[in-house]
Amino acid sequence: MTTSNQLNPGMTISIGNKIYRVESSVKVTVPKGTPFIKTKLKDLNSGENLEKNFKLNQPIKDVSLIERRLEFLYPEGDEYLFLDVVNLEQVLAPAATVGNKVNFLKEGVELKAFFYGDIVFSVELPQFLELMVAKTQSDDEGPSTGGARVAVLETGAKIEVPPFIEVGDIIKVDTKTEEYVQRV
């Protein structure tokens, strides 16, 4: 158990039945009133950000998440099968935990997974991935916006690419912003 005064960015805490990562923590003093701790938290399950205030010395439950390297194998029903690259165990992660990151998963992609006990609590893709363009928007499918056109990648993700990108090209994609970076 820790107190609100000890909150630092990067810590993992539990509030209710949810687990959050502390993004920022600042002590706020006001001329009339009691000081408090203002935090920005990220829900590790949904990825949503929220701001929360705590009283000084308020008890808070800190949580230890274990980070493991996993390699994506394939979807299995409404879950996704991964291989732990260290101990070669197979790990199932629910679709809700993987979320829209599945748009950038293909066989062999390594990622970080955070475990709370034996449960995969969140996954984090590498910032950049190299993926093949499977389909591009042709001129007769509608007007392109600002010279860019939509491309469908081998994983099913749709992103805007420059007009010179063709089917079969390998491109580098920023998985955080879901944007085209460069042709490889």
C-alpha positions in Angstrom: 0.0 0.0 0.0 1.3 3.4 -0.9 0.0 7.0 -0.4 -1.0 9.6 -2.9 2.1 11.7 -2.0 4.3 8.9 -3.3 2.6 8.7 -6.8 5.1 9.0 -9.6 4.8 8.7 -13.4 5.1 5.1 -14.5 3.6 3.6 -11.3 0.8 1.1 -11.7 -2.1 1.5 -9.3 -5.5 -0.2 -8.7 -8.7 1.8 -8.1 -11.8 -0.2 -7.8 -11.5 -3.1 -10.2 -9.4 -1.2 -12.7 -5.7 -0.9 -13.1 -4.1 2.4 -14.2 -0.6 3.7 -15.0 0.2 7.1 -13.6 1.1 9.4 -16.4 1.7 12.5 -14.3 1.3 13.6 -10.7 1.4 17.1 -9.3 0.8 18.5 -5.8 -1.6 21.4 -6.0 -1.8 24.0 -3.3 -4.7 26.5 -3.2 -4.9 29.8 -1.2 -8.1 28.8 0.5 -8.5 25.1 0.9 -6.6 21.9 1.4 -3.8 20.9 -0.9 -4.3 17.8 -3.1 -2.6 15.5 -5.6 -3.7 16.0 -9.2 -2.9 13.0 -11.5 -3.4 11.9 -15.0 -4.1 8.2 -15.3 -4.2 5.7 -18.2 -6.7 2.8 -17.9 -4.5 -0.1 -19.0 -7.4 -2.2 -20.1 -9.3 0.3 -22.3 -6.4 2.8 -23.0 -8.6 5.7 -21.9 -7.0 8.7 -20.1 -8.6 10.4 -17.1 -7.7 13.0 -14.5 -8.2 12.1 -10.8 -7.5 14.1 -7.7 -6.5 12.5 -4.4 -6.3 13.9 -0.8 -2.8 14.2 0.7 -1.7 10.9 2.3 -4.7 9.0 0.8 -3.9 5.3 0.8 -3.6 3.8 -2.7 -3.1 0.2 -3.7 0.0 -0.1 -6.0 0.2 -3.1 -8.4 3.1 -4.9 -9.9 2.7 -5.9 -13.5 5.1 -8.4 -15.1 6.3 -7.6 -18.6 6.9 -10.4 -21.0 7.9 -10.6 -24.7 5.3 -12.4 -26.8 5.2 -13.4 -30.5 1.9 -13.3 -32.3 0.9 -16.7 -33.7 -2.8 -16.6 -34.9 -6.4 -15.7 -33.9 -8.2 -18.5 -32.1 -12.0 -17.9 -31.8 -12.5 -14.6 -30.0 -9.0 -14.7 -28.5 -5.4 -14.4 -29.9 -2.7 -17.0 -29.4 0.8 -15.8 -28.6 4.1 -17.5 -27.8 6.2 -16.4 -24.9 9.7 -16.0 -26.5 11.5 -16.7 -23.2 9.9 -19.9 -21.8 8.0 -21.0 -25.0 4.6 -21.2 -23.3 1.5 -20.5 -25.4 -0.6 -17.6 -24.1 -4.2 -16.7 -25.0 -5.1 -13.0 -24.8 -8.8 -11.9 -25.1 -9.9 -9.8 -28.0 -10.9 -6.9 -25.6 -7.3 -6.8 -24.3 -5.7 -6.7 -27.8 -8.3 -4.2 -29.0 -7.7 -2.4 -32.3 -4.0 -3.3 -32.2 -5.0 -6.5 -34.0 -5.1 -4.4 -37.1 -1.3 -4.4 -37.1 -0.7 -8.0 -36.0 0.7 -10.6 -38.3 2.4 -13.9 -37.6 5.8 -13.4 -36.0 5.3 -9.8 -34.7 6.9 -9.5 -31.2 5.3 -7.2 -28.6 5.3 -6.4 -25.0 2.6 -7.9 -22.8 1.8 -6.9 -19.2 0.6 -9.6 -16.9 -1.3 -9.3 -13.6 -1.0 -12.8 -12.3 -1.6 -15.2 -15.2 -3.9 -12.7 -17.0 -2.7 -10.6 -20.0 -3.7 -7.1 -18.9 -2.4 -5.1 -21.8 -0.3 -5.4 -24.9 2.0 -2.8 -26.5 3.1 -3.0 -30.1 6.5 -1.9 -31.4 6.2 1.7 -32.5 7.2 0.9 -36.1 6.3 -2.1 -38.2 7.1 -3.0 -41.8 3.9 -4.2 -43.6 3.0 -5.1 -47.2 0.3 -3.1 -49.0 -2.4 -5.6 -50.1 -4.7 -3.2 -51.9 -4.8 0.5 -52.8 -7.7 2.8 -53.6 -7.9 3.4 -57.3 -9.0 6.7 -58.8 -12.4 5.3 -59.8 -13.2 4.3 -56.2 -13.6 7.9 -55.2 -11.6 11.1 -54.9 -8.4 11.0 -52.9 -7.8 13.5 -50.1 -4.9 15.9 -50.5 -3.0 13.6 -52.9 -3.1 10.7 -50.4 -5.1 7.5 -50.9 -6.2 4.7 -48.7 -4.2 1.5 -48.7 -5.2 -1.8 -47.1 -2.3 -3.6 -45.5 -1.6 -7.3 -45.3 -3.0 -7.2 -41.7 -6.3 -5.6 -42.7 -5.4 -2.1 -41.4 -6.4 0.9 -43.6 -4.1 3.9 -43.6 -3.5 6.9 -45.9 -0.4 6.6 -48.1 1.2 8.8 -50.8 0.0 8.2 -54.4 3.2 6.5 -55.5 2.7 3.5 -53.1 1.5 0.4 -55.0 0.3 -3.0 -54.2 3.2 -5.2 -53.0 5.2 -2.4 -51.6 6.6 -2.8 -48.1 6.0 0.3 -46.0 6.9 1.4 -42.5 3.9 2.2 -40.3 3.8 4.1 -37.0 1.5 1.9 -34.9 0.9 4.6 -32.3 -0.5 7.2 -34.7 -1.5 4.6 -37.4 0.2 6.6 -40.1 2.5 5.9 -43.0 6.2 6.7 -42.3 8.1 5.6 -45.4 8.5 3.0 -48.2 11.1 0.4 -47.3 
